């Protein structure tokens, strides 16, 4: 097996784990952002723009 083939095999094995971790991280970041924006209305306007009023 060449190095390129081994890397491809490992990538296939690791991809589902990486997607799951990224989804969890994205969810955590989104939750923290929404909590912050709920607590700071002035930042909410800056984040979403003025069309949300």
N, C-alpha and C positions, 0 to 999 in steps of 0.2 A: 504494500500500500504506500502510495506516495504521500508526501506531506500535505499536498493540496487535497487529496482524497480524505485524509484523516481530519483535516480542518473542516471539510464539508460535512463529514459524518458527525463530528462534535457539534457543529452549528445546528444540524437537524435535531440533535438530542437536547441541546440547551435552549433552543428557540421557544418552546412552550413555557419553560420556567421563566424566561426573561419577559415574555408577554404578560404572564400572571403577575410578576413583581411590578412591572411597569403599570399595569392596571391598578394595582393596589396603591402604588405611589401616586398616580394621577388622582385617584379618589381621595387620598389623604390631603393632597395639595388643594384640590377643589374644595373640600370641606373646610380647610383652614382659611382659604380665601373668602368663601361665602360667610363664614363666621366673622372674619375681620370686617367685611363690607357691611354686614348687618350692624356691627358695633360702631362703624365710622361712616355715616351717611355721606360725608363730604368726599371720601375716597370712592364711594359707590358711584357718585356722579362722574368722577374722573375716569373710573374704570369702564363704565357702560356708556358714557356720553350723556348728553342732556335729553335725549329722546325718551328716557325711561320715566320721566316725571309723571 
